[in-house]
Structures are given as structure tokens and as C-alpha cells.
Amino acid sequence: MTTKIDQDEIRKVIESVPMLSASATQLLQTTTDPDHDLIEIVRIVKTDATLTARVLKVVNSAAFGLINEITSLDRAISYLGERLIVGIAIGDCASQLFNKELKGYEGEHGDLWRHDLRTAIASREVVTQSNSTISPDLAFTAGLLHDIGKALISDYLHGTASAVLEKIENEEISDYLSAEEELIGFDHTRAVHELALVWKLPEAITEVIRFHHAPSEARDEFKELVYAVHLGDNIAMMGGCGTGADSMRYKLDNNYCQFMDLQPAALANVMLAVNDDFNKLERSFAEAGESN
């Protein structure tokens, strides 16, 4: 039995979600500015003792295999890069969402975090391998946040997965997004878009969150970024890292070719790079107690 969600109901759900920390919000705003530099990132992290401790714990985890321990925050941030700093900050603030068991999708604890992390890496590699002008760090951050709407609506979809898959197989509905809308009146992209507005996320990231399954509907100025995450999302699912029953049950917009110059060989390189980096980052976050 499902329940239709209206605007007031989704607001109640969102009110139960902790706000992003001031430092996480500042990092998101700063890293979307193409003219920022690493000094600004260091300055923000230094104002947050908890985040500072997390960063040092991650950089010194066994996954990175450093011979000498790093005790300087400046060196740690320089070594990890800003995308991982943002990832640590978001993972800490939004762990309630990332760690949630997605019962409505028949997903387990940690599936959402692993999928979003893999999508983030894939999105970054897509823009890198296609020689895009988009910041790889921005693509990473957008990919990391793109799917947390599933944690907001999962409970409302409890017990529906088998019926949804049957409808998709019988072509009664086009994809899982349509099923969410049909069953509860709200899909996960709309849900997380509402959260993004409350969190005051940068426009570029908000646009990705809302249109990562329908990139052609994004505003022109953000289309390239949205297509990068759209492709990264599909690459993550192709690599066996989905969020449950809905994996590979969304439409791929082949118009990505107009925005991403990815030849077959480059796409193969993306897949390899994603596998290598994902295993390393997942291990480092786990060892540091991030989002797991």
C-alpha cells in the first residue's frame, strides 16, 4: 500500500533531515566558483575542527599507503584534492541519508553511498576523458549528491519493487522514475530538488539533481554538466553499483554524444579508472568511518 506525497508531506520529510554544516555549505559554494583556489578550501576546513580531524584521518588511512604520516592540514588537502574534501564534508553531514536502508528499492545499508560515490568518480572521469571544459571537481560533487532523493521517498515505496519491475518488463510504464511518480506522486529527483533548495545548494548542482534522468530538459548553461552526471550515473550502474531493484531501469539519453566527446576507447578508460579509484576511495572512507 503506497501513499501519495504532496508538497507539504515532502517538506515534513525534509525538515527531519539535518542541515549541511556551515563549512560544507561554504565548500560547495566555493568549489563552484571557477576562480577559487586551494587556499580558500584550506581556510574553510581550518574553521571546522571535526572536518579537520576527518580529513587527516582519511589521508592517513591505509588505503593511501603513505610512508610518513601527514599532520599538516595544508598538505593533506593538497594531497587529497578538493573533490575529496567536499566528499568528506558532505558524507559526514548527510550520513543519515547515505546510510539509509532503501527498503522501497530493495537496497541495503550503504548501497546509496556506494552508488553515489561511484557516480561521482565516473562523472569526473567522463569530463576528464572527453576533454570537457567542466571542472572535474564540480562533476564529482554533483555526482555525489545526485541520488539522495531516494532516501527521502524510499519508505513510501516499500513493497512495490516487484510490481514495478513487472510493469517495466511489460512496457506498461517506461522506467522507474515514471513508476515513482505514478505510485506516490513524487519521484526522487523532485524530492531531492526540494532538499537542495532548503540546503541552498549552488544552481549547477541543483540542476543536476533535478534533471540527471532527463538531461535534455536542463537549462542550456548546465546541460553539459547534467549530461556528464547522467552518463556517470549509468556507468556506475553498469559497473554493478546501483541502489537496488531500480538499477539499469532508467532511460539513457544518447544525446550525450553532442556534449561529451567519448570514443569507445575513452569510455573503456573511464570504466577502468572508475573501478580503480572507487575501490581505493571506498576503502579510505570506510577506514576513516565516513558514511559507513
Secondary structure, 3 states (H helix, E strand, C coil): CCCCCCHHHHHHHHHCCCCCCHHHHHHHHHHCCCCCCHHHHHHHHHCCHHHHHHHHHHHCCHHHCCCCCCCCHHHHHHHHCHHHHHHHHHHHHCHHHHCCCCHHHCCCCCHHHHHHHHHHHHHHHHHHHCCCCCCHHHHHHHHHHCCCHHHHHHHHHCCCHHHHHHHHHCCCCCCHHHHHHHHHCCCHHHHHHHHHHHHCCCHHHHHHHHHCCCHHHCCHHHHHHHHHHHHHHHHHHHCCCCCCCCCCCCCCCHHHHHCCCCCHHHHHHHHHHHHHHHHHHHHHHHHCCCCC
